[in-house]
Amino acid sequence: MPKMFVLIVGCGRVGSSLARKMLGEGHTVSCLDQDPEAHAKLGVGLEEEWEDHGGIFTVGAALETKALETAGIERADAFVAATNGDNTNIVIAQIARQRYEVDKVVARILDPARAAFYRERGMEVVCPTRVAIEMLEQSLTGADRDGEG
Amino acid sequence: MYLIVVGAGKVGVNLVRELEDQGHEVTLIESSRSLYMSVEQEFEHRVQYGDASELWVLERAGIERADMVIAVTGDDEDNILICQVAKEKYSVERIIARVNNPRNRAHFDLLGISPVVSATGLILKLIEHEVPHHKLVRLLDLESEKIEIIELRVGEDSPVAGSRIADIQTPDRTLLITILRDGTGFVPDAESVLKVGDDILAVLDPDHEEELKAALGFDG
């Protein structure tokens, strides 16, 4: 896999874990979060600081163009919208795609209905709720539903 | 008309009152329990509790038959999403969105959310009109109609100060409509002469703004 510049907005459990994984695979990873404390999550399990491993961290609001640009959106090959707000993720994913023309844009959307609508419109969407519902249903019914989800 | 108003803050509540006075049918949606409770007595079944960015909440409010959706919550992402869904999923013909942070205005434009209303933006415009920082103030901007009205100050260094209107070459699709001088305005004719300190109001196609500025000797 070619090395990418990955920008992850929203550095909670999902964002920070993904960030560490991508960094471990040799990609350049930049994280943007409005909470300065989120930086601590990035260092969990690392021997040194996030920055010492080559990671980038920016404090700022997801919708602020300046913050996105400081975090490197203009040179990003991939963009992940993983804040804790579905609507924020939906809006910034569209900004990344349409304004900054980032090649690969993925949005996390918890609400299955909104996820379905935006997937229909061509957005790449990950809906953890829908995955959880399917897995729970599988474990209850014991049904083997390979190929779905 | 049937209108859905999202956000029961001061803007939303007063809007619903006015719209109902005008004889329209309105449903108000509010996602904060406490705010909902505070207006429920007044609006009864015409206010619904729920997050309007959830599709089923919009459907419950009857979005399929809505003529207009107005999103005036305090959250710009929510206002964008609600209007985008109303327009593109439910084919609501008219939407109006509130912009809370004027810096987010570009995002509304990018995603085709129009028209928008921004109280902060309006106040900034008024300040600009009262105390101009720049030589050009945009007074009215009708984007889809492609018409704007701008105000230009004739400065000390202006090349048109002392010129007759008839001698100024203004580009096509632009028109100097008013001169504001010493607190009063008048409609200029060909013989009117511009003075330093005048404010000129011009109506024009926004595409010709640069040309007009050049014709009047404005650089900034």
Interface residues (C-beta under 8 A of the other chain):
Chain A: L63 E64 T65 G85 D86 N87 T88 I90 V91 Q94 I95 Q98 R99 D111 A113 R114 F117 R121
Chain B: S53 E54 L55 W56 D75 D76 E77 D78 I80 L81 V85 E88 K89 N101 R103 N104 A106 H107 L110 L111
